[in-house]
Amino acid sequence: ASDRPDFIVCMFDRHVKAPISVIIKQNTFESVFSLTSTIEYQKQGLPHTHPLSILAKQIDILEDIDCIV
């Protein structure tokens, strides 16, 4: 897969944007206060991301957390 960097970038962009749009548009976490991520590129291998979501409202009930995760 690393021999086609154009294809890798296109698919990686789709795989990063899809969960973000679900979180924001479908109100998965009710209301998101902040959403950020970092993308790491390795010398050999595929890029990967580390997303961080800060919620406007704290989730207190364990069943709600299990339902979301």
N, C-alpha and C positions, 0 to 999 in steps of 0.2 A: 504494500500500500504506500510505502514511502517514496516510490518512484513516480508518483503522480501528485505533486504538491498542490496543483490547482484543484484537483478533486478532493483532496484532504481538507483544504481550507473551506471549500463549499459545504461539504458534509459536516464539518466541525461547527461552522457557523449555524447551520440548521439545528444541530443537536444542542447548541447552547441557547439559541433563541426560543426553541419550543417550550422548555419548562418555564422560562421566564414569562412568556406570554400566558401560559396556563395560570401561573401564580398571580399575575396582575389582572388579566381579563376575567377569569372565572372566580375571582375572590376566594382562592383556596384557603388562605389564612385570614379571611375576613378583610383586614386592612393592613397593608404593608407600609411601614413608615419609610424604610430605606432598603434599597437593593443594590448590592455591588458585587463584583467578582474580579478575580485576577486570572489571567491566562498565562500558563507556563509552557514554554517551548523547550524541549530537550534536544541535545545534540543529535541523538539517534532515537527515533521513536515518534510517537504522535503527541500533539499538544493536549493539555488537559486544563480544566478550570476548577477554581475553588470559589463557589458562590457563598454569599452571606446575606441573609434576609433579617432585617430588624422589624419586628411587628409593632404596630401601634398599640395593641392590647395584649397583655400577658395571658398566656394559656395556663390555667390553673388545674383543670381536671385532667387526670391521666387518660381517661377514655377518649377525650378530645385529641390528645397528642397521638394516641395509638391510631385514631381514625385518620389523622392527617398523614402520618408517616406510613 
